[in-house]
Structures are given as structure tokens and as C-alpha cells.
């Protein structure tokens, strides 16, 4: 479903040689597969997610989605508008900091993902309500983010990521601000969604115990990916 071949990425530093973050990443993710990525802070995990989510472009290598070439080196094979539409329809994002809109309810935050694309608020809210109820948030639909716990906010963020029925969800340290109990519940929820909805997940995490339970566990070090334990 998703395939990266020899992805490389560097960043320019003032007065210094470019800093190479990714040094040739090969990655293949199947439909309905959960992949976890662990590694030290600064090892390039977030940079990798940004490339896989088409939020940034590589300097070299190739990125495919459903066998369609998205990037050939730094060249994107779509226009900016086409790429934004593709990203909105095919990929969901969950971040450590929930990035919920503070003046909107849980229901409105989730519905917004579809409303932006369709311009139809009522069906978006109806779909968002069903999704939130599925994630155990039935009694919290009309609460603002400030009225929700950290675990509840992350459930809203996951619902928002799933709103457009993406094929792939990218999660960057989703439990980073949660206690151990809520972290466990969150990971169990994502694993369940992966199997039930046949949605692929790529999850960056420091939780090695959870990472080991995924279909594939990868370790990022020195700009390269290897199977965990190697």
C-alpha cells in the first residue's frame, strides 16, 4: 500500500554543511498493517513521518502509494492542489500535541475534517458523532477540549484522523503526554482500529513494550531503519 525506496533528507544549517537526517530509508507497509518506529530523540522519526505523509518532500529516493509514484527525488508527481486532496482523502494524522481547535466542541473538531472537503455540515456531524461514540466518547460530544482529559483529547484526535476513512494513519508520539494507563488504553484502541477498519498505522513511539506487539517494529538510528533487535 505504501512503499518508500531509498528516501534521503537533509536540512541546511547557516554557515555549516547540510545536516543529513535520513540516509536511505526503505519501507513497505501493507493494507491493515500496524508498523511502529522507535529510536532516540533527534534520530529522524518525525522527519520520516512528514515525508511519508507528504507534508515535506525528500531530497532523493521514491515514494509510492498504491503503486502510484508520488515523489521521484524532490519532484512531486502531483500539483499542490492534487497532493492536498490526496492527503485529505488517504492519510490521517495524530500528533503528540492534539492540535484541537479550542473554541470548538469535540464533535465540531472531528466533523471539521469532512466539512472542509464537502461543505456539508449536518452529515459531517452525524458521521463524527457515530465515530466518537465508537471510541467511547458518547457523553463528551459537546465538550470543549479544555473540558476533556488528555486521553479523551487524544481519542478526539484519533476520531478526526479517521473521519475521512483514510487508508493510512500516521501517529507521532501519540501517548507522549499521557500516563501509563491511558497510554496503554490508547495503544490498545489503535491496534483494535487497525484490525477492525483495515486501516494501516505507522506509529512513532518510545514505548518499546507496545512497539514489540505491532505487525512490524522498526528502529531508527543514524538515519537508517532496521528491524527492532537488529
N, C-alpha and C positions, 0 to 999 in steps of 0.2 A: 504494500500500500504506500509506504514511504521508503525512499532509498536515497542515501547520501553517499557519494563517491569522492573520496579524497578532498573533503572540504578543508580549506585553509582560510585563516582570517588573521589580519594584523591591524594594529592601530598605531597611527602616527603620534609621536611624542615630540613636543617642541625641543629642538636642539639635540635630539637623540635619534638613534636608528629606530625604525619601526619595531614595535613590540609584537612578536608573533604569538597569538593566543592559541589558535588551532593549527595543528601541523600535519593534517591529513586524516580527516575523520571519515571512516567507513561505517555505515549504519543501515540496517534494514529492519523495518517494523511491519509486521503483518496485521491484517484486519482483526480487531478484537484482542490484540496483544497488549500486555502491560510490560513496559520497559522502565527500569529505574536506573538512575545515574547518580553515583556517589563520587566524592572527591573533596579535596581540601578547598577552602575558600580561595577564590582567585585562580582556580585551575582551568576555567573556561566553560563551566557548565551552563551559566546563563547566556553566554555568547552563543553556545551551540543551540540552545532553545530559540534564541532570537533568529538564528539562520533557518532552523527547521520550520519556524512559524512564519517565515518570510517577512519578519519585521526589520531585518537587516540583510544585506547581500554579502555573499562570500567574496573573497579575492580570487579564489580558484576552486576547481572541482565542479561537481554536478549535483543537482538536487532534483529528484523525481517524485511525483505524487501520482499514484495510479498509473505508473509507467509514462506519464507525461512530463517532459522536461520543463522545469520551472526556471532553473538557473544554470547557465553554462558559464562557469567562471563568475565574473561580476555582472555579466549580462543577463537581465531578466527577460524571459521569453514572452512576457505579457506587458501590456500597458499598465500604468499605475492604477487606473480605474478597474481594469480586469483583475489585477492582483488583489486589490482591496475587496472586490466582490468574491473572489475565490477564498480569501482568508475568512471573510464573514460567514460563508456558507460551509466551509470544510473544516475549519480549525477553531477550537475553543481554548481559552487561556485562563489559568488560575494562578494567582500570584501570592507571595507571602503576605504582602500588604493588600488587603482585599480590594482596594480602589472602588468601593461602593460610593454611589452618589449620596452625600449626607442628607440632602433635603428630600430624598425620595424614599418611599417605603421599600420593604423587601420585595413586594410584588412588583412595584414600578421599576426597581433596579433590574429585575430579571426580564420583565416584559420589554424593556427598552431595547434589548438586543435584537428582537424581531421587529419591533415598531419602527426602528430606524430604516430597516430594509423594505418594509411593506407599507408603512404609513397608516396601518390599521391597528388602532389601539385595543379595541374590545377583544378580538380574537387573540391578540398577543397576551392580554391579561388573563384570559381564560386558560391558555396553554401554560402560562407561567404559574398560575395557581395550582394546576394539576402537578406540575413538575416539583414545585415547592412542597406540596403535600406528600409526594412520593419520597421526598428527602426528610420527612419528619418535621416540616415547618408549618403545618396547617394552622396552628394557633398564633403564628407570628407574621402573617402576611402583611398586616397593616402597620407593623413596627418599623421605625426608622433604624438605620444602622447603629446609632448611639444607644438604642434600647435593646440591642442584641448582644449576646456573649460572643467571644472570639470564635468559638466553634460554630455558633449559629451564623455569624457573618461569613465564615468560610463555606458553609452549606449554601448560602445565598450566592456566593461567588461561583460555586460549582454548578448550581442551577442555571446561572447566567451563561456559563461556558457551554452548557448542554442545550440551551434554548433553541438554537438553530439546527439541532441534530447533526453536530459535526462528526466527521469520521475520525478525527484526531483531537485529543485534548492534551495540551502542554501545561504542566504544573511545575512552578518554580518554588521550591521550599514551601509547600502549602501549609505545613504544620509548624513553621518556624516560630510563630507567636502563640502556640497552643501548649497546654500542659500535656503530660504523658497520656492521661486518659483520653482527652479529646483528640490527641494526635492518633492514637490507636483507632478510635471510632472513625476518624476522617479517612484513614488509610483503608479500613475495612469497607467503608462506604464506596470509595473509588474502585476498589477491587470488585465489589459487587456490581457496580455500574458497568465496569469494563465487560464483565461476562454477560450481564442481562441485556445490555444495549448493543453489544458487539462494537463498542467504541474503543479505539486504541488510545492508550495513555502513555505518555513519556513523562516521568516524574523525577525531578531533581530533588534529592533528599539527603539529609545527614543521618537519617535513621537506618542504620545498616541492618537491623533486625527485620524491618519491613522490606527493605530493598531486596533481601535474600528470598522473599516469598514471591517475587514477581516472576513472570514468564522468562524474563531476561534481566540480569543485573550487570551493569557496566560500570567500570571505574575510570574516571577521568584523571589523568596525571601527565604533566608535561605536554599538554596539548594533544594527547592521544587517548583513545578509548580502548580498553581491554576488558575481557570478562572478569567479573569480580573473583578474587582469589588468585588471579594470574599475576 
